[in-house]
Amino acid sequence: MPLDLLLLGPPGAGKGTQAKRIAGEYGIPQISTGDMLRAAIAARTELGLRVEPILAAGELVPDALIVALIRERLGERDTASGCILDGFPRTIAQAEALDEMLAGIDRRLAVVVELQLTEEEAVRRLLGRAEQEGRTDDTPETIRRRMEVYREQTEPLSAYYLARSILVGVDAGGQIGEVHAAIEDVLERVRAREGGS
């Protein structure tokens, strides 16, 4: 059974960092919509030109564009043994589209790991990251807007996945290694359960 998992959490919770570590250990690709969109912007593709002003304003990219991007990516051969979704879905409509996409290829999400972090700590991390990496999408105004958008549109996914009994919360406030160990523990339990079914 493929190991398809989703990392959920506010901006700054460490989804990308943890996804990269899991990808390396489990040999499954990280599918980061943020990375894909930033690459499209850097390459000045048609998609990149369309989404650049949307991201610069701290808004969400329209569902149709993101769903098409993910559908195409899930069709690639390296996702056959599973994948880690990072940054998608961000809305209930996207979550429903994902369920439909996975069902269409006889798969489903094995687990949703919610990286839990206070908004205050998330903002502090994002401002630090902006300084270190020179991320232009991490200005104080954009960060505030992204937090608002997260609360309004993405936080409801917790209840959506909790209702399906696949949501597991992990405290993301600790060191990277501690958070990773907690995620590993969740994934090992999931693998044991999946293997036994």
C-alpha positions in Angstrom: 0.0 0.0 0.0 1.5 3.4 -0.9 2.3 5.7 2.0 0.4 8.9 1.1 0.6 11.5 3.8 -0.2 15.2 4.4 1.6 17.6 6.6 -0.8 20.3 7.8 0.0 23.3 9.9 0.4 27.1 9.9 3.0 28.9 7.8 6.3 28.6 9.7 5.4 25.3 11.4 8.3 23.5 9.6 6.3 21.5 7.0 8.9 21.8 4.3 11.8 20.9 6.6 10.0 17.8 8.0 8.8 16.8 4.5 12.3 16.8 3.2 13.5 14.6 6.0 10.6 12.1 5.6 11.2 12.0 1.9 14.8 11.1 2.4 14.1 8.4 4.9 11.1 6.8 3.2 12.2 7.2 -0.4 8.9 9.0 -1.4 8.7 12.4 -3.0 7.8 15.6 -1.3 5.1 17.4 -3.3 5.3 21.0 -2.2 3.0 23.4 -4.0 5.0 26.3 -2.7 8.2 25.0 -4.2 6.5 24.2 -7.5 4.9 27.7 -7.7 8.1 29.5 -6.8 9.9 27.5 -9.4 7.3 28.5 -12.0 7.7 32.1 -11.0 11.5 31.9 -11.2 11.2 30.3 -14.7 8.7 33.0 -15.8 6.3 30.4 -17.0 2.7 31.2 -17.9 1.6 29.7 -14.5 4.4 31.6 -12.7 3.3 34.9 -14.2 -0.3 34.2 -13.2 0.4 33.3 -9.6 3.2 35.7 -8.7 0.9 38.7 -7.8 -1.4 36.3 -5.9 1.4 35.0 -3.7 2.9 38.5 -3.3 -0.4 39.6 -1.7 -0.4 36.6 0.7 -3.5 35.1 -0.9 -4.3 31.5 -1.9 -3.8 30.5 -5.5 -7.2 29.5 -7.1 -8.3 25.9 -6.5 -8.5 25.0 -10.2 -4.8 25.9 -10.8 -3.5 24.1 -7.8 -5.7 21.0 -8.3 -4.5 20.7 -11.9 -0.9 21.1 -10.7 -1.3 18.3 -8.1 -3.2 16.0 -10.5 -0.4 16.2 -13.0 2.3 15.6 -10.3 0.5 12.5 -8.8 0.5 11.0 -12.3 4.3 10.8 -12.3 6.0 7.5 -11.7 8.0 8.4 -8.6 4.8 8.8 -6.6 3.8 5.1 -7.0 5.0 4.1 -3.5 3.5 7.2 -1.9 4.1 10.9 -1.4 4.2 13.7 1.2 1.9 16.5 0.4 3.1 19.8 1.8 1.0 23.0 1.2 -1.9 21.2 -0.4 -4.8 21.0 0.3 -5.4 24.4 1.8 -9.1 24.5 1.6 -12.0 22.1 2.1 -12.7 22.2 -1.7 -9.1 21.2 -2.4 -9.3 18.4 0.2 -12.4 17.0 -1.5 -10.7 17.2 -4.9 -7.7 15.4 -3.4 -9.9 12.6 -2.0 -11.4 12.2 -5.5 -8.0 12.2 -7.2 -6.6 9.6 -4.9 -9.7 7.4 -5.1 -9.4 7.6 -8.9 -6.0 5.9 -8.6 -7.2 3.5 -5.9 -5.3 5.3 -3.1 -6.1 7.4 0.0 -4.3 9.4 2.6 -2.9 7.1 5.3 -2.4 9.9 7.8 -2.6 13.7 8.2 0.1 15.0 10.6 -0.9 18.4 12.0 2.2 20.4 13.1 0.8 22.5 15.9 2.4 25.8 16.7 1.2 29.0 18.3 0.7 31.9 15.9 3.1 34.0 17.9 5.9 31.4 17.4 5.0 30.9 13.7 5.3 34.7 13.0 8.6 34.8 14.9 10.0 32.0 12.7 8.7 33.4 9.5 10.3 36.8 10.2 13.6 35.0 11.0 13.4 33.0 7.8 12.8 36.1 5.7 16.0 37.6 7.1 18.0 34.5 6.6 16.8 33.4 3.2 15.8 36.7 1.7 12.2 35.4 1.1 10.3 38.2 -0.5 7.0 36.5 0.3 7.7 36.8 4.1 7.2 40.6 4.8 5.4 41.4 8.1 2.3 42.5 6.1 2.3 39.3 4.0 2.9 37.1 7.0 -0.1 38.7 8.8 -2.3 38.1 5.8 -1.1 34.5 5.4 -2.0 33.9 9.0 -5.5 35.3 8.5 -6.0 33.2 5.3 -4.7 30.1 7.2 -7.2 30.7 10.1 -10.1 31.3 7.7 -9.5 28.7 5.0 -7.0 26.0 6.1 -7.7 25.5 9.8 -11.1 24.0 9.0 -9.2 21.0 7.5 -8.3 19.8 11.0 -12.0 19.1 11.7 -12.4 17.6 8.1 -9.6 15.1 8.7 -10.4 14.5 12.3 -13.9 13.3 11.2 -12.1 10.7 9.0 -10.0 9.6 12.0 -6.7 10.2 10.2 -5.6 13.4 11.9 -2.7 13.2 14.4 -1.4 16.3 16.1 2.4 16.8 16.7 3.8 19.7 18.8 6.0 21.6 16.3 7.4 24.0 19.0 10.5 21.9 19.8 13.8 21.4 18.0 13.7 20.0 14.4 15.0 16.6 15.6 12.4 16.3 18.4 9.5 17.2 16.0 10.9 14.7 13.5 11.1 11.9 16.1 7.4 12.5 17.0 6.4 12.3 13.3 8.5 9.1 12.8 6.6 7.6 15.7 3.3 8.4 14.0 4.5 7.0 10.7 5.7 3.8 12.2 2.3 3.2 13.9 0.6 4.0 10.5 2.9 1.5 8.7 2.2 -1.2 11.3 -1.5 -0.6 10.9 -1.4 -0.5 7.1 0.7 -3.6 7.0 -1.7 -5.4 9.2 -4.8 -4.6 7.2 
